[in-house]
Amino acid sequence: MEKPKYHIFVCASFRADGDPKGACHKKGSVALLPYIENEILDRGLDAQITSTGCLKACDHGPVMVVQPQGHWYGKVASEGVVDEILDAIEDNGSAESYLIQ
């Protein structure tokens, strides 16, 4: 497998003991994973998605991080927000409205 151009991390709030306690999980981040995966495929993006343990940005949850840009996005709670972020990736930009500063 070749390294993808983009790596998208979605906080699933899992803690070391495996319990999903955080805000991202409770706000539906895990439910968005299949949608994000399908959009990546449909758009032909050279990207991989990974669900993560807690990213310690609960106040901004659900959180998505896009590498290699290093963009941290908050309030990623709907397919519409995901679309805006993926559109920005395709345009080599960022979805400014959702960036965590």
Backbone as CSV, one residue per row, in Angstrom:
resi,resn,N_x,N_y,N_z,CA_x,CA_y,CA_z,C_x,C_y,C_z
1,MET,0.836,-1.182,0.000,0.000,0.000,0.000,0.882,1.247,0.000
2,GLU,0.547,2.174,-0.883,1.253,3.438,-0.897,0.636,4.388,0.126
3,LYS,1.469,5.260,0.620,0.996,6.257,1.578,0.015,7.195,0.867
4,PRO,-1.174,7.435,1.467,-2.147,8.334,0.833,-1.687,9.787,0.919
5,LYS,-2.200,10.601,0.022,-1.875,12.030,0.022,-2.437,12.714,1.268
6,TYR,-3.643,12.289,1.679,-4.303,12.866,2.855,-4.640,11.765,3.851
7,HIS,-4.531,12.118,5.114,-4.958,11.209,6.181,-5.921,11.996,7.057
8,ILE,-7.141,11.496,7.155,-8.198,12.167,7.904,-8.454,11.389,9.185
9,PHE,-8.330,12.068,10.298,-8.555,11.465,11.607,-9.864,12.001,12.178
10,VAL,-10.707,11.109,12.660,-11.978,11.496,13.265,-11.979,11.001,14.708
11,CYS,-12.166,11.926,15.628,-12.173,11.559,17.044,-13.389,10.684,17.349
12,ALA,-13.101,9.522,17.938,-14.167,8.621,18.370,-14.272,8.589,19.892
13,SER,-13.479,9.413,20.557,-13.547,9.628,22.006,-13.120,8.457,22.870
14,PHE,-12.556,7.423,22.303,-12.197,6.269,23.111,-11.030,6.598,24.034
15,ARG,-11.154,6.154,25.267,-10.116,6.347,26.269,-9.253,5.084,26.340
16,ALA,-8.207,5.129,27.135,-7.269,4.007,27.246,-7.960,2.704,27.632
17,ASP,-9.023,2.793,28.417,-9.732,1.578,28.822,-10.761,1.125,27.789
18,GLY,-10.840,1.858,26.649,-11.742,1.473,25.569,-13.135,2.050,25.651
19,ASP,-13.411,2.827,26.690,-14.749,3.373,26.894,-14.920,4.691,26.136
20,PRO,-15.950,4.801,25.272,-16.164,6.043,24.536,-16.930,7.060,25.384
21,LYS,-16.218,7.872,26.152,-16.867,8.785,27.087,-16.994,10.217,26.583
22,GLY,-16.191,10.617,25.653,-16.071,12.020,25.304,-17.174,12.586,24.443
23,ALA,-17.052,13.864,24.168,-18.063,14.630,23.438,-18.214,14.186,21.994
24,CYS,-17.116,13.875,21.332,-17.196,13.548,19.903,-18.062,12.317,19.652
25,HIS,-17.834,11.281,20.427,-18.631,10.055,20.290,-20.105,10.343,20.572
26,LYS,-20.356,11.076,21.637,-21.738,11.381,22.021,-22.441,12.263,20.992
27,LYS,-21.672,13.040,20.216,-22.251,13.932,19.203,-22.262,13.312,17.802
28,GLY,-21.996,12.006,17.709,-22.198,11.299,16.454,-21.016,11.174,15.518
29,SER,-19.811,11.384,16.000,-18.659,11.302,15.103,-18.519,9.929,14.457
30,VAL,-18.742,8.881,15.229,-18.577,7.524,14.702,-19.610,7.222,13.617
31,ALA,-20.799,7.756,13.761,-21.850,7.535,12.762,-21.504,8.181,11.421
32,LEU,-20.621,9.192,11.415,-20.218,9.857,10.175,-19.133,9.098,9.410
33,LEU,-18.475,8.144,10.051,-17.364,7.440,9.409,-17.745,6.785,8.076
34,PRO,-18.852,6.033,7.991,-19.205,5.433,6.690,-19.472,6.487,5.620
35,TYR,-20.094,7.590,5.996,-20.357,8.660,5.033,-19.039,9.235,4.510
36,ILE,-18.111,9.507,5.408,-16.821,10.062,5.005,-16.091,9.089,4.081
37,GLU,-16.087,7.828,4.445,-15.426,6.805,3.621,-16.030,6.758,2.223
38,ASN,-17.346,6.766,2.136,-18.013,6.729,0.831,-17.719,7.982,0.014
39,GLU,-17.693,9.142,0.666,-17.394,10.388,-0.038,-15.961,10.391,-0.574
40,ILE,-15.033,9.874,0.208,-13.641,9.768,-0.245,-13.581,8.929,-1.520
41,LEU,-14.275,7.794,-1.508,-14.291,6.909,-2.682,-14.995,7.563,-3.857
42,ASP,-16.174,8.143,-3.616,-16.949,8.772,-4.691,-16.189,9.932,-5.338
43,ARG,-15.441,10.667,-4.541,-14.711,11.827,-5.042,-13.357,11.451,-5.647
44,GLY,-12.953,10.202,-5.421,-11.650,9.767,-5.916,-10.487,10.416,-5.188
45,LEU,-10.706,10.788,-3.931,-9.636,11.401,-3.142,-8.615,10.342,-2.735
46,ASP,-7.362,10.709,-2.808,-6.287,9.845,-2.341,-6.161,10.081,-0.840
47,ALA,-7.083,9.477,-0.089,-7.166,9.740,1.348,-7.511,8.470,2.104
48,GLN,-7.082,8.456,3.330,-7.415,7.372,4.253,-8.071,7.996,5.464
49,ILE,-9.056,7.300,6.018,-9.728,7.787,7.217,-9.420,6.845,8.370
50,THR,-9.208,7.430,9.544,-8.923,6.650,10.743,-9.710,7.243,11.901
51,SER,-10.412,6.394,12.651,-11.046,6.863,13.883,-9.992,6.784,14.979
52,THR,-10.043,7.738,15.889,-8.998,7.835,16.904,-9.562,7.770,18.317
53,GLY,-8.656,7.672,19.247,-9.006,7.881,20.630,-9.251,9.371,20.841
54,CYS,-9.502,9.752,22.046,-9.804,11.151,22.356,-8.666,12.065,21.922
55,LEU,-9.020,13.127,21.202,-8.039,14.108,20.734,-7.915,15.291,21.691
56,LYS,-8.609,15.220,22.812,-8.511,16.236,23.878,-8.953,17.628,23.427
57,ALA,-9.926,17.669,22.519,-10.490,18.948,22.073,-12.014,18.877,22.206
58,CYS,-12.462,18.347,23.328,-13.886,18.055,23.550,-14.792,19.274,23.369
59,ASP,-14.307,20.448,23.728,-15.130,21.655,23.587,-15.486,21.952,22.135
60,HIS,-14.723,21.379,21.212,-14.933,21.627,19.779,-15.587,20.447,19.071
61,GLY,-15.897,19.389,19.794,-16.359,18.144,19.194,-17.653,18.237,18.420
62,PRO,-17.797,17.326,17.487,-16.849,16.336,16.997,-15.683,16.975,16.232
63,VAL,-14.514,16.355,16.369,-13.281,16.889,15.807,-12.775,15.996,14.683
64,MET,-12.277,16.644,13.617,-11.654,15.959,12.494,-10.327,16.667,12.221
65,VAL,-9.275,15.882,11.990,-7.960,16.425,11.676,-7.557,15.936,10.296
66,VAL,-7.081,16.856,9.460,-6.642,16.500,8.113,-5.137,16.729,8.017
67,GLN,-4.431,15.658,7.676,-2.986,15.721,7.480,-2.693,15.504,6.003
68,PRO,-1.681,16.070,5.409,-0.555,16.703,6.076,-0.750,18.188,6.377
69,GLN,-1.905,18.760,6.037,-2.121,20.195,6.265,-2.096,20.572,7.736
70,GLY,-2.467,19.636,8.596,-2.519,19.941,10.018,-3.745,20.746,10.400
71,HIS,-4.783,20.666,9.579,-6.021,21.391,9.881,-6.857,20.612,10.896
72,TRP,-7.208,21.275,11.986,-8.094,20.718,13.000,-9.446,21.379,12.827
73,TYR,-10.463,20.577,12.598,-11.817,21.081,12.410,-12.688,20.687,13.590
74,GLY,-13.544,21.619,14.011,-14.471,21.362,15.093,-15.911,21.479,14.634
75,LYS,-16.800,20.950,15.465,-18.248,20.977,15.201,-18.582,20.244,13.893
76,VAL,-17.862,19.143,13.643,-18.092,18.336,12.450,-19.198,17.336,12.789
77,ALA,-20.430,17.836,12.806,-21.547,17.041,13.312,-22.575,16.680,12.255
78,SER,-22.269,16.943,10.974,-23.253,16.606,9.946,-22.549,16.307,8.630
79,GLU,-23.276,15.657,7.741,-22.744,15.353,6.422,-22.427,16.628,5.653
80,GLY,-23.213,17.676,5.864,-22.964,18.951,5.194,-21.615,19.547,5.564
81,VAL,-21.260,19.458,6.843,-19.959,19.964,7.290,-18.840,19.118,6.679
82,VAL,-19.033,17.802,6.684,-18.043,16.912,6.068,-17.848,17.299,4.602
83,ASP,-18.946,17.552,3.897,-18.850,17.944,2.485,-18.031,19.221,2.308
84,GLU,-18.251,20.204,3.187,-17.489,21.457,3.093,-15.993,21.205,3.291
85,ILE,-15.667,20.340,4.233,-14.259,20.032,4.497,-13.652,19.275,3.320
86,LEU,-14.364,18.288,2.794,-13.843,17.539,1.655,-13.741,18.414,0.410
87,ASP,-14.691,19.320,0.220,-14.598,20.284,-0.885,-13.321,21.116,-0.752
88,ALA,-13.028,21.555,0.459,-11.830,22.361,0.706,-10.561,21.556,0.413
89,ILE,-10.560,20.291,0.803,-9.400,19.437,0.508,-9.201,19.358,-1.003
90,GLU,-10.295,19.161,-1.734,-10.199,19.071,-3.194,-9.694,20.366,-3.811
91,ASP,-9.990,21.493,-3.175,-9.578,22.809,-3.682,-8.236,23.265,-3.097
92,ASN,-7.552,22.354,-2.384,-6.272,22.670,-1.730,-6.388,23.850,-0.770
93,GLY,-7.526,23.932,-0.087,-7.746,25.007,0.873,-8.181,24.458,2.215
94,SER,-8.920,25.280,2.926,-9.457,24.850,4.219,-10.885,25.368,4.364
95,ALA,-11.645,24.678,5.171,-13.026,25.092,5.475,-12.934,26.011,6.690
96,GLU,-12.664,27.275,6.419,-12.365,28.264,7.459,-13.378,28.297,8.604
97,SER,-14.651,28.138,8.291,-15.706,28.248,9.305,-15.570,27.220,10.424
98,TYR,-14.886,26.114,10.140,-14.816,25.023,11.107,-13.413,24.811,11.682
99,LEU,-12.447,25.606,11.240,-11.087,25.457,11.766,-11.043,25.791,13.253
100,ILE,-10.336,24.983,14.002,-10.095,25.253,15.417,-8.850,26.122,15.480
101,GLN,-8.979,27.286,16.070,-7.837,28.222,16.143,-7.064,28.030,17.417
